Amino acid sequence: MNKLNSLLLFAGLSSATLVLPSMASMIPGVELASVHAEQTTKRVPALRDKVYSQLARAQKLADDGDVKAGLAALDSVKERSSSMNEYERAMMYNFYGFIYYNENRLPEAINAFEQVVAEDAIPESLHLSTLFSLAQLSMANEDYQGVVNYLAKWDKINTKPQPDSYYVLKSQAFYQMNKYDEALAAINTAVALAEKDGKTPKENWLVLQRALYYSKQQPKKVVEVLEKMIALYNKPEYWVQLSGMYGEVGQEKDQLATIEAAYQQGFIKTKSDLRNLAQVYMFNGLPFKAAKVMKQAQEQGIIEDNVKNNAFIAEAYVQAKEDKKSIAYFEKAASQERSGIYDQRLAEVLINLELFNEAADAAREALDKGGLDFESNAYVALGMAQFNLQNYDASILAFEQAEKHKRSERLAQQWIKYVKNEKLHAETLKQALL
């Protein structure tokens, strides 16, 4: 898509719907009476056949693909412009404008159409349509103040109700100028007009309306617009966006229901959306579903087999009380992480599963690798593993290291006392059995 079309589409218009004065009315054999009949405020001079035939010839050359010859034909007409009346000159520039527009030579098209409205004795309908075209072309040329200025001129002579396209174009220009209040008022009017007439607001109008409410930090209004967009256009990205906005306004149940409905419809496919779904599951107390989504996405190659994702799956399984299933993912995360943080988590899980030898190994690995946020936790895990293995001296040594950290000082002291008592009890029992 070229620059012109992409900008016009963003403005709510396509090149096919650009409101340019119709060249169809200029071809030989078409009555011009209707043009003159619309002129009610001033007398419009006649468009003589001789001039018209020359303009029509230029048009045909351009339409047949010989733009250079078409412009040369217009240049020939222009050389005799001093003998032409205002209406004839206006029509000549009108033809220039069309050719330049079709060649995507926007500045030259704008200049030509400005020459059209500079002539006084032209039909009001031509004056209005040309001003509107200039506003649209200014939008395509990224001259946003020009859009507003041309629409203001159009307003001064227009006597009919403004069409919704007028408000959309004005809104887009104000949006690009960061004048969000004016832009929002205009797009709201366009949407309201369409709905009043029983028409469906165009999708890109609602996209603009949503963007403006978001820029103005009105999340509840963003939610309202997205709900409408889903009802009218039902696109995957709108479901995901609505879910996110429900979370922003504190409607967590609606957030979960929306993203889950999107998932069931097959709308959640990208790694960012799948991870977001898993996080919503976690937030809403559904860790097993979170782990399942991430595990499947990883197996399908959608999300990476990396430390971040493996740690997420592992922690989700722990929260779901599926400690055994977490082990493989903690092991992978540990192997992918330079620090010992996940070795430490693995040690803690292994202790819960009463796999004390493996827990002791993991705790030692965590301490060897270092880089721990809370080194004392690894010493506590090692001390507990060694205690359960009845390695009392090693257990006491580990807890003495944990005692050096303020975070675990009291806990370590309690364990040291307990382990010493258990050691004494074991030794006493042993002596009694001799």
N, C-alpha and C positions, 0 to 999 in steps of 0.2 A: 504494500500500500504506500503511495507517495505521500509526501508531507502534507499536501493540500487535503487529500482525502482523510488522512488520519486526524488532522486538526479539525476538519469540519465534523467528522464523526464524534470527536470529543465534545464539540460544541452542541451536539444534538442534531446535526444536519449532515447529509451526505452530499457529495458533489452532484448526485442525481437530483437532489431536491433544492439545490442552491437557487434562490429566487432571483434569477436574472431576467431582464426584459426578453420576451420571446422573439427569437429570430424567425420563427415559423410565420409570423405575421408579415414578414418582409419579403417572402417569396412571391414571384409574379402570379397574378390571378387571384390573390387573396384581397378581399375588400378591406379598406382602411377606415371605413365609416365608423366601425365600432370604436376605434381609437379616438376619433374626433368626437363621437357622441359622449364619451366619458369626460371630455373636457368641459367643465361648467364655469370655470372662473376666469378664463382668458381665451382670447382668439388664437388658434393655432394655424399658422400658414400651411399651405398645401405642400405635400411632398411630390415634386414633379416627376413624371415618368422617366425623363432622361436621367435624372440623378438616381432615381431608384434602381433603374436597370444597371447602372454602373456599380452600385452597392451590391446588388444581387449577384453580379458577375464576380465580385471580390469574394463574396460568401461562398459561391460554388467552387471557386478555385481552392479556397481553404478547406472546404468540406471534402473535396476530392483528394486532399493530402498535400497539395502544393501551397503550403502556408506562405512561403516566400513570395510566390506570384500573387497570392491573395492580398498580402500587405502592400506589394508594389501597386496593385490596382487601386487600393485605398489611398496610397500616397499620391497617385495620379489625380484622384478625385480631390484630395486635399489641396493640391496646387491651385485649384479653381474655387476654393472655399469662399473667397471674397465675393463671388457672384451668387452664393447660396444663401438661403434664408436660415433663420435660427433652427427651425425644425429639421431642415436637411443636414445642417452641421451636427446637430445632436444625434441624428441617425447614423451619420458617418462615424462619429466617435463611438456610438453604440456597437457598430460592427467591429471597430478596432478592439473594443473591450472584449467582445466575444472571442475573437481570434487569440488575443493574448491570454485570456482565461483558459481556453482550451489547450494552450501551449504551456500552461502553468507558469506564465510570466506575470506573476501577481502584481508587482509594483507598476508595471506598464498597463495592466488591466485596470488597476485602481485609478491611475492617471487618466486613462481614456474615459472611464465612467464619470470621473469628476468633471470632465469636459462636457459630458451630456447634461448634467444638472446645472452647469454654469450657464447654459442657454436658457433664456427666460420663457420663450414662447414654445413650450412643449406640453403635451398632455399631462395632466396631474397624475394619471395612473402611471405614466412612464417615469415621472419625477419620483413618485413614491417607491416604485419597484427598484429603480436604480439606486436610490439612497439605501434601501434595505440590502441590495446586493453589495454596495460599498461597505456596509457594516459587516456583512458575512466575509467578504474578501479581506477586510482588515483583521478579522479574527484569524483567518487562515495565514495572514502575514504577521501574526503575533503583535499587531498594533492594537492593544486592548483599549487604550484611551480613544483611539480612532473609532472603535466600535461604538463606544458610548456617545461620542460626538455625532456620528452619523445617525444613530437612533434618536438622538435629541432633535436633529433636523427633521427626521421622518415624523416625529411626534407633532411638530409644529404645523404640518400641513395635512396630517392624517385626520380624517373625520369619523372613521369607523372604529369599532372595538379592536384593541390590539390582539393579534393572534398569539397562541401559546408559544410559537416559535420566536416571537419578539422577546418574550420574557426569558426564554431559555438562553437566547443569544446574549441578552443583557446580563443574566446571571453568570454565564461563563466568563464574560469579560471582567466583571467585578471580582469573580473568584481568582482569576489570574492576577488581578491587581491587589489581592489580599484584602479586599473590602467585603468581608464576609457577611456583614449585616445586610448590605444592599443586595448581595448575591443571593442570600437566603430568602429575602422577601420576594425577589423576582422568580426564583424557581418554585417557591411555594405557590405563587400565583399561577404559574404554568400548570402545575400539578392539579391545583384546585379547579382551574378552568376545564381541564380535560375530564376530570371526574364529574364535574357538574353537567357536562355534555354527554355523560355516559360512555366516555372513551377511556381506554386503558393508558395511563401515563407511560411514555416510552421508558425503556429500561435505563438508558443513559441519563435521563432526567433524574431518576431515583438514585442512580450512582452519584450524581452531583449533589443531590439533596443530602444523601447520607454523608458524603465527604464534608459538606459544610457544617452539618450538625456535629460531626466529629471534631472539626477544627474549632468549633465554638464550645467544645467540651460539654456537650449535652447528650450523655450516653443513653438516657431513656428515649430521647427522640431518635437516636441512631437505631435503637431496638425497634421502635415503631416502623421505621422505614424498611429495615431488614425483614421484618415480619411480612410487610407488604410485598417486598421483592421475592420472597420465597413463594408467597401465594400466587404471584403473577408469573414468575419466571423460573422458579425451582431449579436454580443452578447450585452445584456442589459448594462453590466458594461462599455462597450466601448462607448456607447452613453452618458452615464452619465459623464464619464471621459472627453470625447470630449467637452461636454457642459461646464464643468468646465475650461478646457484649453482655450476655446474660450473667456471666461470671463477674464482669466489671460492675454491674448494678446490683450484685448480691442475690441474684435469682439462681442459686446453685442447682436446685432441682430442675428448673427449666434448662439450665446449661447441660446437665447430664442427659435429660430426655432428648434434647435437640441433637447433640453430637452422637448419641447412640442411634437415633433415627437416621441420621446421615450415614453412619457406619453400616447399618442394615440395608440401606439403599445402594451401597457400594460407592458412596461419595468420598469416603476417607481412604485415600490411596498414597499420598505423599508421605515421606518420612516425618516431616514436621507435623502434619495433621495426625498421623498415627501416634507420634509421641505425645502430642497434645491430648489425644483421646485417652492415652494411658495415664497421663497426669490428672485428668478429670476423674478417671476411675479411682485413682489413689486418693484424691482430695475428698471424694464422696464415700470413702470407706470400702472400696471394692478392689483391694490389691491383687486378688487372684486374677480378675479380669485384666487388670493392668499388665501383669506379668505375661498373661496369655497373648495379649495383643502385641507386645513387644517381642516375645519369643517367635511368634508366627511371622512377624515382619522381618525379623532377623533371618529366619530360615528361608524366607522368600527373597532375601537379598535386597530388601527395601531399605532397611537400616543397617548400619555398619556393625560388624563384630568388633567393637572397640570397648575400651575400659568404661566409658560413660554409660553405654547401653547395657553392658553386662552387669555393672554395679546396680543399675536401676532394676533390672529383672531380679537380681539376687535379693535386693532389699524388699521388693514387692512380694516375693515368695516368703520372706521372713515375716512380713506383716500379715500375710495370709496364713501364717502358722504352717508353712510348708518348708520347714528348715532343710529337709533332705534335698529338695529340688533346688534350693538356693546354693548348695555346695559347689556344683559344677560352674555356676556363673561367678561366684566369688573367686574360685580358682582361676578362671579365665581373666577376670578383672585384675587379680593379683599378679598374674604373669605379664599383663600388659602395662602395669603401673610400676614406675621406678621406686616410689616410696613403699612403705610397708602397711599402708592404711587398710588395704583389703585383706592382707594376710592377718591383720589384727581382727577384722570383722569375721573372717573365716574361723579364727581360733575361738571366738566367742560363740559362734554357731555350733562348732564341733563340741564345745563343752556342753551346750544344751542337749546335744544328741549323745552325750556320754562317750564320745570318741576321744578319750583323753590323750592317748599317744599322739594322734594326729593334731589335736589341739595344741599340745606342747610344741610340736614341730612348727606349726603355723605361727605361734607366738614368738618363737625364737627367730623365725624368718622375718617377722615384722620388725623385731628389734635390730636384727642385722642390717636390714635395708634402710631403716631409719626414716626420717622425714615425717614422723607421726605428729599429728596435732596434739594428742594426749598420750604420751609415751607410757604414762602410769597405767593406762588401761591394758596395754600389752603385758606389763609385769603382773597385773592382777590376774589376767587370763592364764599366764604361765604358772603363777602360784597356785591357782585353783586346779589346773591340770595336774601339776606335780603332786598336790595334796591327794587328789583322787587316785593317783598312781602309787600313793603311800611313799612318795619320795619326800619325806618331811623336811629334811635339811635343805633340799633344793627349793622346796616350796617356801620355806622361811626366808631363804636368800632372795627369792623373787619378790616377796612381799616387803622385805626390807628396802629394796630398790623403789618399790611403789610408794613406800612411806616418805621418801624424800620429796615427793611431789605434794604440794598443799592440797591439790584437788582430791587425792586419794589417801591422804595421810591417816585420817580417822578409820577408814575402812581397812586399810592395811594393818593398822595397829590391832584392830579387832581380829583380823585373820591370823596375825602372828600369834596372838594369845591363844586363839582356838587351835591352831596347828601345833603349838608347843604342848598344849594339854593333850591333844590326840596322840602326839608322839610319845609323851610320858605314859599315857594310858596303854599304848601299844607295847612299849618296852616293859611295862609292869606286867602286862598279860603274858608277854613272851617269857619273862622270868618265872612266872607262876607255872608255866607249862613245862619248864625244864625239869 
